[in-house]
Amino acid sequence: MTPSIEAVELTKQFGTFTALDHLNLKLEGAKCVGFLGPNGAGKTTTLKMFTDLIFPTAGEAFINGVSVQTDRKRALTDCGDLIETPEIYPSLTPLEALELSGALRGMRPEEIRSRSAVVLEEVKMTEWATQKVGRFSKGMKQRVNIAASLLSDPDVVILDEPSTGLDPRGMAEVRNIVRGLKKENRLIFMSSHILSEVVDICDEVALINHGKLLFYDTLGNVSKRITASATSVELAFVGPISDEAIGTQIVKLPGVSSVYRVDAQRVRMSITGGREAQAQVLERIAAAHLGLVSFEPSQSALEELYLQEISKGD
Amino acid sequence: MATAAPTESSPRTGTTMGEVPGTIEQALLLSRYQFRDYLRSRRFILMLAIVAVIGGILSFILAYYNGSSTVAGLTSSSDAFYGSLWGGGVYVVIIFAGIIFGGDAIAGEFQNKTGYFLMGLPIRRATVYGGKFLAALGASIVAMVFYLAILVANGAVYLGTGLFPVSLLESFAIALLYLLALLGAVFLFSSMFKNSLYAVLVVAILFLFGFTLIEELIIGLVKIEPWFIIDYARATIAYPFDANLPPHIATVVTMGPRGGTVTTTEYNPTYPEGLAIMAGYFILTAIGGLFFFEREEFT
């Protein structure tokens, strides 16, 4: 069966505040979808409704075609999830926590043992497998939680900001784990507000703000959309660059739509016309011998689109 | 409906999983792990310490006043001995056990976020509720058995060995029913609050003082039988040891402070009434607690 997640008119109100507003989103097939949005956009609210932690005011959430609201047990059977940073009973060891998780999922004891060894190794917690969870740091607990969500090798994985609470090394390790999951023919739906993480891991991206879906597309299409419009590029020079040089040799270049000074040695410009236009602008500025030392797009395509879309709603 | 183009990915081997266990099997599984958590926790040691202190004080008093008419009366028969010390004292152990093991059982799932671990699994909320209830019941029974062991050890000293009356088993069964009723109520309050402290405080106040006060006010002021108060029913725990049960309603005339008489009415539950109150409390509070837990959100 093709793994799928679907939100149909999913709405959540807390009193008069609408946290999620008639979300319609269908994710299907093996891929990783990043769920982006600023704080309070409705990301966690959505994921909590997919795991039945909170209940929709209207609409329904489906996992593999089964409504979470009407049959949570069947809907979550082939779904591993990690919402916020769950606490595990403090006196249990990671092995026991995985044993509990696996047993409740209907895994056989020998399968629990072998999978536990694999997932604990994956999250680098083998060494701590028989220590009590109560003594663990937040990051270590999060690793055990990730291991628990992967234990049954589910078709659908829902992750709510999985690298939260981890140190930079831990964050990188979690990204590697999620990247590894992608290779294994499953649907991953991961919320994050770290754009670079989404660009790094995900194939597709859904952006939400004020409880409304702003767009859902592949990362490739996002790049195309942005490169078709303006790209922001930052230029750094070896010494101070004069206003005259900017006015005569940069602003008038084909493709350059706007230029402004960041400081004495740096300017930022918008270039339309895609990567070819960027290449021409770079070549001409270099040929003008203005002392150019760097020329880099100041934001990723996703970041640009993110900021464009978010600012529309603000 | 927002959809995007499909993305290619390499195949996954996957694991072969069995069926997700049924509701009862999952509840028993969960209770086993929760019970294990209780056994390893400080609260379990605290509970055993409370029972040890209660048992220790009783043992000390029995030893210190051994030979006095009061202790002689207590040790005159196994019914008198267990009727007073078990029938009249086990409810304290039960109340403490209920507070310690059940007070935060459900509220803690929200406050400590352990619920996020469990509720992400393919398991019904009712199963989680049932599993946690069974674990609290098991841990409370351990405390009750510990208290009983202390009393039986004393009984062996003062009554001689081999004095383990059938009435004690009967009373133990009624005490279990009282424990079920109390845990039901404790779980109800625990489900109503997302904060463990509030849940524990409300339960402690109600069961240690509140219900007794309400019962006395009802009898003294409203002058009706307090059949709807769980405290009223607990006298039934000692009934197996009584050859003559107290009258259901008795009028007591006592001398007043200025020479006059004061007439009061005393109520005692009948045997079936006491059992029915406990069973009713258990059923209604279990349904109520589950109702709240089913509707509580992990916000």
Interface residues (C-beta under 8 A of the other chain):
Chain A: F14 N24 L25 K26 L27 E28 G29 A30 K31 C32 V33 K48 T51 D52 L53 I54 F55 R72 K73 R74 A75 L76 T77 C79 G80 D81 L82 I83 E84 T85 P86 E87 I88 Y89 P90 S91 L92 E96 A97 E99 L100 S101 A103 L104 R105 G106 M107 R108 E111 R115 K132 N145 A148 S149 S152 D153 K182 K183 E184 N185 R186 D203 E204 A206 L213 F215 Y216 D217 T218 N221
Chain B: M1 A2 T3 A4 A5 P6 T7 E8 S9 S10 P11 R12 T13 G14 T15 T16 M17 G18 E19 V20 P21 Q26 L29 L30 Y33 Q34 R36 D37 R40 S41 N112 K113 T114 G115 Y116 F117 M119 G120 L121 P122 I123 R124 R295 E297 F298 T299
